Amino acid sequence: MARIVKGGLIQCANPINDESRKVSEIQAAAFDAHVPFIEQAGAEGVQILCLQEIFNGPYFCPSQDARWYDAAEPVPGPTTEALMPVARKHEMVMVVPVYEREQPGVYYNTAAVIDADGTYLGKYRKNHIPHTSGFWEKYFFKPGNLGYPVFQTRYGKVGVYICYDRHFPEGARLLGLNGAEIVFNPSATVAGLSQYLWKLEQPAHAVANGFFMGCSNRVGTEAPWGIGKFYGSSYFVDPRGNFLAEASEDADELVTADMDLEVIEEVRRVWQFYRDRRPETYQDMVELLP
């Protein structure tokens, strides 16, 4: 018997890219730009909706400007609390990526998960933090310390993996082992070095672990940071690696897909990757090898 869940992803350009404006103004404009798409998702019956990485603002990590610490907030906090009644109104689970301040000087790249009744279920903190030219994330984010939690929502078991995490199969496997049926990867990724990987790695995670993935990416360019063009192309993929729905490269939009969670069992009966694992042979993976 089918168990259909309707998922949604929002991809959106940042509306204000002006360093002379207050951080709070830039954040408010970004939040407001998402509201019509959130309402559209509710009207179309989306049951689980994921926003893009740090959705309420620009991807500020190409800079090392300390003013962006002002964008951080507690989780749960103002942004999640503003969306809890929206989730309740539409009976829609929401994955809400924000910039988290745990205490002064301690910041995380975080996604909150809100259930369909508006209840805050918990959060995931991005574990893998890049530190290369153009991606000064370690200047702004501490590596996550919450492991790879999976959240039991009204409609299914949801895991989160954020942007750069997607290059690491280990965490994706742990999300599957922890019971995830749908894994969301909210991202802010630009054309060039990694674009060809966008449609390779995450379908591979879905196939290797027998779960669905919803992968969101913002669109447009964000001066003055000038990191490049965000290429959108948000999509859903099933446990067989099939693309269920895909957004454009350059438009603000909502992309939706129906996911039959019964397919997970069908796939895992054929590909017994969990049964045939040999964890006793993997000890070297947690050692500091050359």
Secondary structure, 3 states (H helix, E strand, C coil): CCCEEEEEEEECCCCCCCCCCCHHHHHHHHHHHHHHHHHHHHHCCCCEEECCCCCCCCCCCCCCCHHHHHHCECCCCHHHHHHHHHHHHHCCEEEEEEEEEEECCEEEEEEEEECCCCCEEEEEECCCCCCECCECHHHHCCCCCCCCCEEECCCCEEEECCHHHHHCHHHHHHHHHCCCCEEEEEECCECCCCHHHHCCHHHHHHHHHCCEEEEEECEEECCCCCCCEEECCCEEECCCCCEEEECCCCCCEEEEEEEECHHHHHHHHHCCCCCCCCHHHCHHHHCCCC
